[in-house]
């Protein structure tokens, strides 16, 4: 299984204004920051992003991290949720170092664990939450993102800026 953390860290902005939180990278080997995952395609559509979407994403202070740093989507629900719960403290440490001004949770089932990590990191605001944009949920994801995107803080203190 590939280690995605070097690729992910190459896109880490300073500062992180908005943190997007997924469950984990997919077991199949695709990855948001490799631009080959369903999440990447749907996020780029939601932001009406250009070919330089990841550069724009970073320039605006946006970053995607996962609650669990190993793929879990191939596991039975019980094992999957156990790994998610066991990852909260490690994720809270990363959250504390990121100190984002906003968080967007990209899968409703991980919301309780992300909220717990936020409390541990002393981030005391309400995160945004969307359904995961797969398995037929793409329209619901896009509808949620239409409402969320204008409210996201960016590195330039303006709204989302596509590459000019």
TORZA-411313 format. One line per field, with one value per residue (C-alpha): residue number from 1; residue in three letters; chain; x, y, z. Coordinates in Angstrom, 1 decimal. Layout:
TORZA-411313
seq: (NUM|...)
type: (ALA|...)
mol: (A|...)
east: (X|...)
north: (Y|...)
up: (Z|...)
This chain:
TORZA-411313
seq: (1|2|3|4|5|6|7|8|9|10|11|12|13|14|15|16|17|18|19|20|21|22|23|24|25|26|27|28|29|30|31|32|33|34|35|36|37|38|39|40|41|42|43|44|45|46|47|48|49|50|51|52|53|54|55|56|57|58|59|60|61|62|63|64|65|66|67|68|69|70|71|72|73|74|75|76|77|78|79|80|81|82|83|84|85|86|87|88|89|90|91|92|93|94|95|96|97|98|99|100|101|102|103|104|105|106|107|108|109|110|111|112|113|114|115|116|117|118|119|120|121|122|123|124|125|126|127|128|129|130|131|132|133|134|135|136|137|138|139|140|141|142|143|144|145|146|147|148|149|150|151|152|153|154|155|156|157|158|159|160|161|162|163|164)
type: (UNK|UNK|UNK|UNK|UNK|UNK|UNK|UNK|UNK|UNK|UNK|UNK|UNK|UNK|UNK|UNK|UNK|UNK|UNK|UNK|UNK|UNK|UNK|UNK|UNK|UNK|UNK|UNK|UNK|UNK|UNK|UNK|UNK|UNK|UNK|UNK|UNK|UNK|UNK|UNK|UNK|UNK|UNK|UNK|UNK|UNK|UNK|UNK|UNK|UNK|UNK|UNK|UNK|UNK|UNK|UNK|UNK|UNK|UNK|UNK|UNK|UNK|UNK|UNK|UNK|UNK|UNK|UNK|UNK|UNK|UNK|UNK|UNK|UNK|UNK|UNK|UNK|UNK|UNK|UNK|UNK|UNK|UNK|UNK|UNK|UNK|UNK|UNK|UNK|UNK|UNK|UNK|UNK|UNK|UNK|UNK|UNK|UNK|UNK|UNK|UNK|UNK|UNK|UNK|UNK|UNK|UNK|UNK|UNK|UNK|UNK|UNK|UNK|UNK|UNK|UNK|UNK|UNK|UNK|UNK|UNK|UNK|UNK|UNK|UNK|UNK|UNK|UNK|UNK|UNK|UNK|UNK|UNK|UNK|UNK|UNK|UNK|UNK|UNK|UNK|UNK|UNK|UNK|UNK|UNK|UNK|UNK|UNK|UNK|UNK|UNK|UNK|UNK|UNK|UNK|UNK|UNK|UNK|UNK|UNK|UNK|UNK|UNK|UNK)
mol: (A|A|A|A|A|A|A|A|A|A|A|A|A|A|A|A|A|A|A|A|A|A|A|A|A|A|A|A|A|A|A|A|A|A|A|A|A|A|A|A|A|A|A|A|A|A|A|A|A|A|A|A|A|A|A|A|A|A|A|A|A|A|A|A|A|A|A|A|A|A|A|A|A|A|A|A|A|A|A|A|A|A|A|A|A|A|A|A|A|A|A|A|A|A|A|A|A|A|A|A|A|A|A|A|A|A|A|A|A|A|A|A|A|A|A|A|A|A|A|A|A|A|A|A|A|A|A|A|A|A|A|A|A|A|A|A|A|A|A|A|A|A|A|A|A|A|A|A|A|A|A|A|A|A|A|A|A|A|A|A|A|A|A|A)
east: (0.0|1.5|2.4|0.6|1.9|4.9|2.6|0.0|2.6|3.9|0.5|0.3|-0.3|0.9|-1.3|-4.1|-7.3|-9.8|-9.2|-11.2|-11.4|-11.9|-12.0|-8.9|-7.2|-9.0|-7.7|-7.5|-4.5|-6.1|-5.5|-6.9|-3.5|-2.6|-5.6|-7.0|-9.7|-13.4|-13.1|-10.7|-13.0|-16.0|-14.2|-12.8|-16.3|-17.7|-15.2|-15.4|-11.7|-9.3|-6.5|-4.5|-7.1|-4.6|-2.4|-5.4|-6.6|-3.2|-2.9|-6.3|-5.1|-7.1|-5.8|-7.2|-6.2|-7.8|-8.9|-7.2|-3.8|-4.3|-7.0|-10.1|-12.8|-12.1|-12.9|-16.1|-18.0|-17.2|-13.4|-13.6|-15.3|-12.9|-9.9|-11.6|-12.2|-8.6|-7.3|-8.9|-6.0|-3.4|-5.8|-6.3|-2.5|-2.4|-5.5|-3.8|-0.7|-2.9|-5.2|-7.6|-10.2|-12.8|-13.2|-15.3|-16.0|-16.4|-18.3|-21.1|-20.2|-16.9|-18.5|-18.5|-14.8|-13.8|-15.8|-14.0|-10.7|-11.7|-12.5|-9.1|-7.4|-9.5|-11.0|-14.4|-16.5|-19.0|-17.5|-19.3|-20.3|-21.2|-22.2|-19.3|-19.6|-19.8|-22.3|-25.0|-24.5|-22.8|-25.9|-26.3|-22.5|-22.6|-25.8|-24.0|-20.8|-22.7|-23.8|-20.4|-17.9|-18.8|-18.4|-14.9|-12.0|-9.1|-5.5|-6.3|-9.4|-11.6|-13.8|-12.6|-10.3|-9.8|-6.5|-6.5)
north: (0.0|3.4|6.0|9.2|11.4|12.8|13.8|15.2|17.3|18.8|20.6|21.8|25.6|28.0|28.9|26.3|28.4|25.6|21.9|19.3|16.0|12.7|9.2|7.8|7.4|4.7|1.2|0.9|3.2|6.4|9.6|13.1|14.7|12.4|13.8|10.3|9.8|10.3|12.8|14.8|14.9|15.9|18.5|20.1|20.1|21.7|24.5|24.8|24.3|24.6|22.2|23.9|23.1|21.7|24.8|27.0|24.9|25.3|29.0|29.7|27.9|24.8|21.4|17.9|15.5|12.2|11.1|7.7|7.7|4.1|3.0|1.7|1.5|-2.2|-3.1|-4.3|-1.4|-2.4|-2.6|0.6|2.6|1.1|2.4|5.8|6.0|4.9|7.7|10.6|11.5|11.4|13.5|16.0|16.5|17.3|19.6|21.5|22.1|23.1|25.4|25.9|28.6|26.3|22.5|20.7|17.1|15.1|12.1|12.3|9.0|10.4|13.6|12.4|11.5|14.8|16.7|14.8|15.6|19.3|19.4|17.8|20.3|23.1|24.2|25.4|26.1|24.2|22.4|22.1|18.6|17.0|13.6|11.7|12.4|8.7|5.9|8.2|11.1|13.4|15.7|16.0|16.7|19.4|21.0|21.1|22.6|25.3|26.6|26.0|27.4|31.1|30.8|29.3|31.5|31.7|32.7|36.0|36.6|36.6|34.0|31.1|32.3|30.2|30.4|33.5)
up: (0.0|-1.0|1.6|0.6|3.3|1.4|-1.5|0.9|2.8|-0.5|-0.8|2.8|2.8|5.4|7.0|6.7|6.7|5.8|6.5|4.6|6.5|4.8|6.4|4.8|1.4|-0.6|-0.4|-4.2|-4.3|-5.7|-3.8|-3.8|-4.1|-7.0|-8.8|-9.6|-7.0|-7.1|-4.2|-6.3|-9.3|-7.3|-5.2|-8.4|-9.9|-6.7|-6.8|-10.6|-10.5|-13.4|-14.4|-11.7|-9.0|-6.5|-6.8|-6.3|-3.4|-1.7|-2.6|-0.9|2.3|1.8|2.8|2.9|5.7|6.7|10.1|9.6|7.8|6.4|4.1|5.9|3.2|2.5|6.1|7.7|9.3|12.9|12.2|10.1|12.9|15.5|13.5|13.1|16.9|17.6|15.3|17.1|19.4|16.6|14.4|17.3|17.5|13.8|14.1|16.9|14.7|11.7|13.7|10.8|10.9|9.4|8.9|6.3|7.2|3.9|5.4|7.8|9.7|10.9|12.3|15.9|15.8|14.2|16.8|19.5|17.9|17.6|21.4|22.2|20.0|21.6|18.3|19.6|16.5|14.5|11.4|8.1|7.1|3.7|2.5|0.8|-2.9|-4.0|-4.3|-5.7|-3.2|-5.7|-6.0|-2.3|-1.9|-4.6|-3.0|0.4|-1.2|-3.0|0.5|2.2|-0.3|0.0|3.8|3.8|4.9|2.5|2.8|1.1|3.4|0.4|-1.1|-3.2|-6.0|-9.1|-10.9|-13.1)
